[in-house]
Amino acid sequence: MAIQVLLTDDHPAVREGLALLLQSHPDIRVVGMAADGGEAVERTLQHEPDVVVMDITMAVLNGIEATEQIRDRCPGTRVVILSVHADAEHVFRALRAGALGYVRKETAGREIIDAVRAVYTGQRYLGATIADTVVEDYVRQRHAANPLESLSAAERQVLRLLLEGHTSAEVAEILALPPDSVAACRSRMMQKLGLWDPAVPARLALDGEPRSRDRLL
């Protein structure tokens, strides 16, 4: 049986173009169209399509809000967001609202068919540029959330030895480094970790995490 799709976009030309594209594939059938989020919800309840292709920026009810209502009122229908917005904030808002797919309009010709087929089977689908955006944002947040990851290998060595109770002079001897190099390394490390008391390296516990060496290193 063909995948039944409802198209939602406030531009008639976009809806017609998508309809032609989707119906050129025998396993997909467009069962309706909507010009805004409110109409999308109404027609979803009326037609119970397998997939709704949804724009975000629309009058009356935007695509994020419409997706939330479809999720709550017609849980058997999956939503693919098709939008000009590619920033992480829009993507995460759409996913939190219940969308299973997200594709940029400029790449829709290549990706929308795969997106519809994927979400129909319950899989998530993020367009290539959207996936890159999500990964980059995740890496950025991880880096911000854990300053330890900003340390170089040398700084990690110095930190480990300091946490073991060695003095800076002993660290220099163990690592066969000039004392000035160890002092500079320790200073950089403290700056990166936002520490202002170099005599208390054990204060490296962040955000209430356990202050164990294993946890930190």
Residue frames as qw, qx, qy, qz and C-alpha x, y, z in Angstrom:
[[0.000, 0.888, 0.461, 0.000, 0.00, 0.00, 0.00],
 [0.388, 0.593, -0.029, 0.705, 1.27, 3.47, -0.87],
 [0.352, -0.310, -0.441, 0.765, 2.49, 5.84, 1.85],
 [0.015, 0.835, 0.481, 0.267, -0.19, 8.49, 2.31],
 [0.441, -0.105, -0.147, 0.879, 1.25, 12.01, 2.64],
 [0.004, 0.925, 0.379, -0.025, -0.24, 15.36, 3.59],
 [0.519, 0.267, 0.011, 0.812, 1.71, 18.44, 2.38],
 [0.232, -0.891, -0.341, 0.188, 1.74, 21.64, 4.44],
 [0.454, -0.090, 0.113, 0.879, 3.29, 24.87, 3.19],
 [0.149, 0.741, 0.351, -0.554, 2.01, 28.41, 2.85],
 [0.145, 0.535, -0.457, -0.696, 3.32, 28.73, -0.73],
 [0.842, 0.335, 0.238, -0.350, 1.07, 27.06, -3.34],
 [0.593, 0.653, -0.461, -0.096, 3.98, 26.62, -5.77],
 [0.066, -0.475, 0.843, -0.243, 5.96, 24.72, -3.14],
 [0.671, 0.034, 0.616, -0.412, 3.01, 22.43, -2.37],
 [0.810, 0.512, 0.004, -0.286, 2.39, 21.71, -6.06],
 [0.395, 0.665, -0.634, 0.016, 6.08, 21.05, -6.72],
 [0.273, -0.339, 0.844, -0.313, 6.34, 18.68, -3.79],
 [0.779, 0.206, 0.420, -0.417, 3.18, 16.88, -4.85],
 [0.736, 0.594, -0.270, -0.183, 4.58, 16.28, -8.34],
 [0.177, 0.592, -0.767, 0.170, 7.88, 15.09, -6.90],
 [0.442, -0.203, 0.778, -0.398, 6.35, 12.73, -4.35],
 [0.793, 0.301, 0.371, -0.379, 3.73, 11.24, -6.68],
 [0.545, 0.619, -0.522, -0.218, 6.36, 10.44, -9.27],
 [0.051, 0.298, -0.933, 0.195, 7.16, 7.51, -6.95],
 [0.584, -0.221, -0.627, -0.466, 4.57, 4.72, -7.04],
 [0.521, -0.293, -0.734, 0.323, 4.93, 3.92, -3.32],
 [0.114, -0.293, -0.363, 0.877, 3.86, 7.46, -2.28],
 [0.005, 0.621, 0.638, 0.456, 0.46, 9.12, -2.63],
 [0.013, 0.055, -0.245, 0.968, -0.43, 12.71, -1.70],
 [0.132, -0.529, -0.838, -0.024, -3.84, 12.65, 0.01],
 [0.123, -0.919, -0.375, 0.002, -4.16, 16.32, 0.87],
 [0.439, 0.338, -0.112, 0.825, -2.58, 19.75, 1.21],
 [0.336, -0.826, -0.396, 0.218, -2.70, 22.51, 3.82],
 [0.337, 0.752, -0.011, 0.567, -1.64, 26.15, 3.79],
 [0.142, -0.663, 0.432, -0.594, -0.98, 26.60, 7.51],
 [0.098, 0.193, -0.907, 0.361, -0.52, 24.66, 10.73],
 [0.503, 0.103, 0.501, -0.697, -4.13, 24.87, 11.81],
 [0.768, 0.354, -0.201, -0.494, -5.34, 23.48, 8.53],
 [0.414, 0.386, -0.824, 0.027, -2.67, 20.78, 8.71],
 [0.199, -0.082, 0.835, -0.507, -4.03, 19.58, 12.06],
 [0.660, 0.267, 0.258, -0.653, -7.61, 19.56, 10.76],
 [0.734, 0.437, -0.388, -0.347, -6.72, 17.63, 7.61],
 [0.190, 0.342, -0.900, 0.192, -4.55, 15.21, 9.51],
 [0.403, 0.057, 0.727, -0.553, -7.50, 14.34, 11.73],
 [0.708, 0.410, 0.050, -0.573, -9.67, 14.04, 8.62],
 [0.727, 0.496, -0.437, -0.189, -7.37, 11.95, 6.39],
 [0.800, -0.478, 0.364, 0.016, -5.13, 10.26, 9.01],
 [0.650, 0.663, -0.371, 0.022, -2.12, 10.27, 6.65],
 [0.910, -0.139, -0.183, 0.344, 0.95, 8.19, 7.34],
 [0.551, -0.153, -0.025, 0.820, 3.25, 11.20, 6.99],
 [0.107, 0.964, 0.235, -0.066, 2.84, 14.98, 7.14],
 [0.586, 0.191, 0.045, 0.786, 5.46, 17.10, 5.40],
 [0.238, -0.888, -0.372, 0.129, 5.43, 20.33, 7.38],
 [0.337, 0.606, -0.114, 0.712, 6.89, 23.80, 6.91],
 [0.412, -0.329, -0.554, 0.644, 7.76, 25.75, 10.08],
 [0.022, -0.277, -0.128, 0.952, 7.04, 29.41, 9.37],
 [0.099, -0.438, -0.727, -0.519, 3.33, 29.75, 8.66],
 [0.306, -0.308, 0.110, -0.894, 0.43, 31.94, 9.76],
 [0.767, -0.346, -0.221, -0.493, -2.36, 30.89, 12.16],
 [0.849, -0.452, 0.274, -0.018, -0.34, 28.02, 13.65],
 [0.192, 0.733, -0.632, -0.163, 3.35, 27.43, 12.97],
 [0.758, 0.229, -0.593, -0.145, 4.80, 24.05, 12.06],
 [0.197, 0.232, -0.813, 0.496, 6.29, 23.33, 15.49],
 [0.440, -0.007, 0.486, -0.755, 2.96, 23.90, 17.25],
 [0.794, 0.204, -0.216, -0.530, 1.08, 21.94, 14.60],
 [0.558, 0.279, -0.778, 0.079, 3.53, 19.04, 14.99],
 [0.087, -0.138, 0.763, -0.626, 2.88, 18.97, 18.75],
 [0.644, 0.114, 0.252, -0.713, -0.87, 18.82, 18.18],
 [0.768, 0.289, -0.473, -0.321, -0.54, 16.07, 15.56],
 [0.309, 0.276, -0.856, 0.310, 1.68, 14.08, 17.92],
 [0.242, -0.016, 0.691, -0.681, -0.93, 14.34, 20.69],
 [0.635, 0.282, 0.249, -0.675, -4.11, 13.97, 18.63],
 [0.885, 0.404, -0.107, -0.205, -3.01, 11.63, 15.86],
 [0.481, -0.654, 0.572, 0.116, -0.02, 9.64, 17.18],
 [0.821, 0.157, 0.518, 0.184, -0.01, 7.24, 14.23],
 [0.522, 0.826, 0.086, 0.193, 1.02, 10.05, 11.86],
 [0.689, -0.294, 0.065, 0.660, 4.71, 10.88, 11.48],
 [0.172, 0.971, 0.079, -0.148, 5.98, 14.38, 10.69],
 [0.690, 0.097, 0.160, 0.699, 8.84, 15.48, 8.46],
 [0.051, -0.873, -0.088, 0.477, 9.81, 19.13, 8.84],
 [0.611, 0.398, 0.332, 0.598, 10.76, 20.78, 5.56],
 [0.177, -0.939, -0.179, 0.233, 12.18, 24.23, 6.26],
 [0.462, 0.769, -0.179, 0.403, 14.60, 26.95, 5.21],
 [0.390, -0.791, 0.380, -0.279, 15.82, 27.02, 8.83],
 [0.849, 0.204, -0.465, 0.149, 18.86, 24.85, 9.44],
 [0.011, -0.593, 0.563, -0.576, 20.08, 26.08, 12.84],
 [0.302, -0.009, -0.914, 0.272, 20.26, 23.72, 15.79],
 [0.250, 0.110, 0.507, -0.817, 17.57, 25.59, 17.76],
 [0.659, 0.194, -0.168, -0.707, 14.89, 25.03, 15.11],
 [0.580, 0.168, -0.786, -0.135, 15.95, 21.40, 14.65],
 [0.169, -0.007, -0.855, 0.490, 15.83, 20.58, 18.36],
 [0.416, 0.140, 0.321, -0.839, 12.50, 22.36, 18.81],
 [0.687, 0.195, -0.408, -0.568, 11.04, 20.32, 15.97],
 [0.508, 0.105, -0.851, 0.082, 12.37, 17.04, 17.36],
 [0.043, 0.048, 0.719, -0.692, 11.08, 17.86, 20.84],
 [0.544, 0.162, 0.066, -0.821, 7.69, 18.63, 19.32],
 [0.774, 0.094, 0.588, -0.217, 7.58, 15.10, 17.90],
 [0.629, 0.666, -0.285, -0.282, 8.94, 15.38, 14.36],
 [0.899, -0.166, 0.358, 0.188, 10.84, 12.31, 13.17],
 [0.686, 0.288, 0.308, 0.593, 12.45, 13.96, 10.16],
 [0.045, -0.887, -0.024, 0.459, 13.99, 17.30, 9.26],
 [0.649, 0.268, 0.427, 0.570, 15.06, 18.33, 5.76],
 [0.071, -0.516, 0.065, 0.851, 16.16, 21.67, 4.35],
 [0.599, 0.671, 0.279, -0.336, 14.06, 23.02, 1.50],
 [0.273, 0.775, -0.461, -0.336, 17.10, 23.60, -0.68],
 [0.004, 0.339, -0.933, -0.120, 17.97, 19.89, -0.55],
 [0.677, 0.127, 0.479, -0.544, 14.38, 18.60, -0.62],
 [0.734, 0.466, -0.307, -0.388, 14.62, 17.30, -4.17],
 [0.452, 0.403, -0.789, 0.101, 17.31, 14.86, -3.12],
 [0.080, 0.156, -0.844, 0.507, 16.17, 13.98, 0.38],
 [0.549, -0.079, 0.233, -0.799, 12.42, 14.29, 0.85],
 [0.822, 0.068, -0.448, -0.344, 11.62, 10.89, -0.69],
 [0.547, 0.129, -0.743, 0.362, 14.12, 9.14, 1.59],
 [0.127, -0.168, 0.517, -0.830, 12.79, 11.14, 4.57],
 [0.711, -0.063, -0.038, -0.699, 9.16, 10.14, 3.92],
 [0.823, 0.080, -0.553, -0.104, 10.06, 6.48, 3.52],
 [0.379, 0.202, -0.713, 0.555, 12.25, 6.49, 6.64],
 [0.271, -0.136, 0.470, -0.829, 9.77, 8.11, 9.04],
 [0.765, -0.036, -0.288, -0.575, 6.97, 5.93, 7.67],
 [0.796, 0.001, -0.597, 0.101, 8.87, 2.94, 9.11],
 [0.651, -0.740, -0.165, 0.033, 9.45, 4.76, 12.42],
 [0.728, -0.045, -0.038, 0.683, 13.03, 5.79, 11.77],
 [0.101, -0.859, -0.039, 0.500, 14.45, 9.25, 12.30],
 [0.660, 0.433, 0.298, 0.536, 15.73, 11.09, 9.23],
 [0.162, -0.854, 0.025, 0.494, 17.94, 14.18, 9.28],
 [0.646, 0.754, -0.026, 0.117, 19.14, 15.68, 6.03],
 [0.795, 0.152, -0.188, 0.557, 22.90, 15.71, 5.56],
 [0.176, 0.521, -0.184, 0.815, 23.39, 19.38, 6.44],
 [0.609, -0.613, -0.025, -0.503, 20.96, 19.05, 9.36],
 [0.934, -0.245, -0.192, 0.174, 22.86, 16.08, 10.76],
 [0.576, 0.303, -0.222, 0.726, 26.09, 18.08, 10.57],
 [0.185, -0.626, 0.080, -0.753, 24.45, 20.95, 12.44],
 [0.811, -0.511, -0.098, -0.266, 23.20, 18.65, 15.20],
 [0.890, -0.061, -0.205, 0.403, 26.60, 16.95, 15.61],
 [0.369, 0.449, -0.179, 0.794, 28.49, 20.26, 15.67],
 [0.408, -0.643, 0.051, -0.647, 26.13, 21.65, 18.30],
 [0.912, -0.378, -0.154, -0.035, 26.48, 18.49, 20.39],
 [0.763, 0.123, -0.221, 0.596, 30.28, 18.67, 20.26],
 [0.089, 0.569, -0.132, 0.807, 30.22, 22.37, 21.15],
 [0.627, -0.605, -0.006, -0.490, 27.96, 21.76, 24.14],
 [0.937, -0.213, -0.197, 0.193, 30.01, 18.80, 25.31],
 [0.569, 0.315, -0.220, 0.727, 33.15, 20.91, 25.11],
 [0.173, -0.597, 0.108, -0.776, 31.49, 23.73, 27.06],
 [0.793, -0.496, -0.102, -0.338, 30.04, 21.34, 29.64],
 [0.912, -0.320, 0.046, 0.252, 33.35, 19.60, 30.36],
 [0.113, 0.942, -0.311, -0.044, 36.36, 21.96, 30.40],
 [0.660, -0.435, 0.586, 0.176, 38.66, 19.00, 31.06],
 [0.780, 0.401, 0.430, 0.213, 38.31, 18.12, 27.38],
 [0.314, 0.943, -0.068, 0.092, 40.04, 21.40, 26.50],
 [0.485, -0.728, 0.458, 0.159, 43.28, 20.31, 28.18],
 [0.551, 0.599, -0.569, -0.117, 46.25, 19.21, 26.10],
 [0.905, -0.051, -0.409, 0.105, 47.98, 15.89, 26.74],
 [0.439, 0.278, -0.475, 0.710, 50.77, 17.66, 28.64],
 [0.326, -0.403, 0.219, -0.827, 48.30, 19.57, 30.79],
 [0.875, -0.258, -0.218, -0.346, 46.48, 16.35, 31.61],
 [0.771, 0.088, -0.496, 0.390, 49.77, 14.78, 32.72],
 [0.130, 0.330, -0.405, 0.843, 50.52, 17.72, 34.97],
 [0.599, -0.364, 0.013, -0.713, 47.00, 17.66, 36.39],
 [0.901, -0.149, -0.398, -0.087, 47.19, 13.93, 37.13],
 [0.620, 0.117, -0.504, 0.589, 50.45, 14.32, 39.02],
 [0.114, -0.366, 0.270, -0.883, 49.21, 17.34, 40.96],
 [0.751, -0.325, -0.121, -0.562, 46.08, 15.43, 41.99],
 [0.869, -0.063, -0.458, 0.175, 48.35, 12.64, 43.19],
 [0.577, -0.796, -0.081, 0.163, 49.91, 15.16, 45.59],
 [0.719, 0.058, 0.086, 0.687, 53.15, 15.99, 43.80],
 [0.109, -0.785, -0.039, 0.609, 54.58, 19.49, 43.98],
 [0.548, 0.818, -0.064, -0.163, 55.37, 21.46, 40.84],
 [0.035, -0.726, 0.681, 0.091, 59.08, 20.74, 41.35],
 [0.545, -0.117, 0.830, -0.038, 58.37, 17.01, 41.61],
 [0.700, 0.594, 0.352, -0.184, 56.18, 17.14, 38.50],
 [0.337, 0.852, -0.363, -0.170, 59.04, 18.79, 36.60],
 [0.229, -0.516, 0.825, 0.033, 61.41, 16.06, 37.71],
 [0.654, 0.152, 0.727, -0.142, 59.01, 13.21, 36.88],
 [0.651, 0.695, 0.294, -0.084, 58.26, 14.56, 33.41],
 [0.649, -0.104, 0.279, 0.700, 61.84, 15.67, 32.76],
 [0.218, 0.807, 0.333, 0.436, 60.69, 19.21, 32.04],
 [0.256, 0.264, -0.276, 0.888, 62.11, 22.59, 33.06],
 [0.095, -0.460, -0.684, 0.558, 60.29, 23.97, 36.13],
 [0.174, 0.336, -0.052, -0.924, 59.28, 27.05, 34.12],
 [0.336, -0.017, -0.729, -0.595, 57.53, 24.83, 31.57],
 [0.280, -0.375, -0.871, 0.147, 55.56, 23.08, 34.30],
 [0.029, -0.447, -0.405, 0.797, 54.62, 26.40, 35.87],
 [0.258, 0.228, -0.333, -0.878, 53.41, 27.72, 32.50],
 [0.348, -0.152, -0.861, -0.338, 51.50, 24.50, 31.83],
 [0.200, -0.425, -0.776, 0.421, 49.88, 24.67, 35.25],
 [0.089, 0.385, 0.145, -0.907, 48.91, 28.30, 34.71],
 [0.339, 0.081, -0.570, -0.744, 47.28, 27.51, 31.33],
 [0.326, -0.252, -0.910, -0.046, 45.48, 24.56, 32.85],
 [0.090, -0.441, -0.611, 0.651, 44.08, 26.67, 35.70],
 [0.211, 0.293, -0.131, -0.923, 42.90, 29.32, 33.24],
 [0.366, -0.033, -0.753, -0.546, 41.10, 26.78, 31.05],
 [0.391, -0.362, -0.843, 0.080, 39.38, 25.24, 34.06],
 [0.261, -0.740, -0.179, -0.593, 38.48, 28.58, 35.62],
 [0.749, -0.497, -0.333, 0.284, 40.49, 27.94, 38.80],
 [0.105, 0.880, -0.159, 0.435, 42.08, 30.79, 40.68],
 [0.557, -0.685, 0.438, -0.167, 43.71, 28.93, 43.59],
 [0.650, 0.468, -0.597, -0.051, 46.60, 26.86, 42.19],
 [0.088, -0.384, 0.822, -0.411, 47.21, 25.39, 45.63],
 [0.573, 0.101, 0.671, -0.460, 43.92, 23.48, 45.50],
 [0.251, 0.218, -0.721, -0.608, 43.80, 21.49, 42.23],
 [0.041, 0.242, 0.964, -0.103, 41.23, 19.14, 43.75],
 [0.310, 0.503, 0.347, -0.728, 38.65, 21.88, 43.20],
 [0.116, 0.188, -0.690, -0.689, 38.43, 20.60, 39.65],
 [0.142, 0.416, 0.894, -0.083, 35.11, 18.95, 40.48],
 [0.135, -0.001, -0.258, -0.957, 32.57, 20.73, 38.27],
 [0.560, -0.184, -0.340, -0.733, 28.80, 21.17, 38.51],
 [0.716, -0.346, 0.359, -0.489, 28.57, 19.09, 41.66],
 [0.872, 0.228, -0.427, -0.070, 30.27, 16.04, 40.14],
 [0.871, -0.456, -0.006, 0.181, 32.26, 13.68, 42.41],
 [0.033, 0.919, -0.392, -0.022, 35.77, 14.92, 43.15],
 [0.867, -0.226, 0.410, 0.168, 37.53, 11.64, 42.48],
 [0.137, -0.565, 0.592, 0.558, 40.63, 11.41, 40.35],
 [0.350, 0.166, 0.876, 0.289, 39.08, 8.63, 38.26],
 [0.295, 0.778, 0.531, -0.160, 36.08, 10.82, 37.49],
 [0.055, 0.895, -0.115, -0.427, 38.28, 13.77, 36.49],
 [0.017, -0.609, 0.682, 0.404, 40.90, 11.93, 34.50]]
